[in-house]
Amino acid sequence: MFTEVLVGLVIAGLIFFLVQRSKTQVLKTEDGWWGPGVPPEDGEDFTIRPYKVTTGDEELEDLYRRIDQTRPIPSLEDSQFNYGFNSQYLQKVVSYWRNDFDWRRQVDKLNQYPHFKTNIEGRGLNDSPVGLAAYILEKFSTWTDHDFRSLDDGGLTRKFSLDDLLTNVMIYWTSGCIISSMRFYKENFSKGLNQPHEKIPVHVPTGFACFPNELMHTPKLWVKQKYRKLKTFTPMASGGHFAAMEEPQLMARDIQSFTKTLEKKKKK
């Protein structure tokens, strides 16, 4: 009799465990205040408003003044991009930025698309435009292809144009949001990858594009463990961390293929 009861309890416990495991887990969201000072008494403004990108003469004059006051420091001899952005090549980029780059033209291009904004907790601060450029553009070099570290120019213009790269830098500079963008990495990756959200599977249909030069290679088996309804897994011929900007056609085709796959299943 005791054995039967024990077996029954074990079976019941196993069933309970499997049922609980099959339930979709959801992270609890917590509200907080990350902006300057204390939270506003009347609550935060979450409205979403359309806007246009604008720039003024004073803003550009301040930028040029800061660029002109930058003190260049020579790179280590024959270091290429192995110690960060090469100083010699940085001077060439800065010269183009200061004398040839047309930010107003890029603003007109940006305003061809609709833009919307809302208040987001947190703020950013910029002090050195050249330091900002060196930080961002080094990522566009080494995160695109690790072998670019051995090149004097970091291979920057092999995949991107200086106009596109500097437009990216200017968006951070004029909006003052580099610190808040870095904060995401500080508050998430500094805690390691063994966080609660890492263990919770995703149950929505998912497509995964696997680019060979991404920072971390993710085998299909790992992807399937996280994304339980993986519909497409595409090993790409080329591309790195900034794949959407580096290989836009490959990315667009894969998104279209994923969408068509879902549409076909819906019709069935």
Beta strands, then each sheet from edge to edge (+ up, - down):
strand 1: 49-51
strand 2: 115-117
strand 3: 206-210
strand 4: 230-235
sheet 1: 1+ 2-
sheet 2: 3+ 4+
end
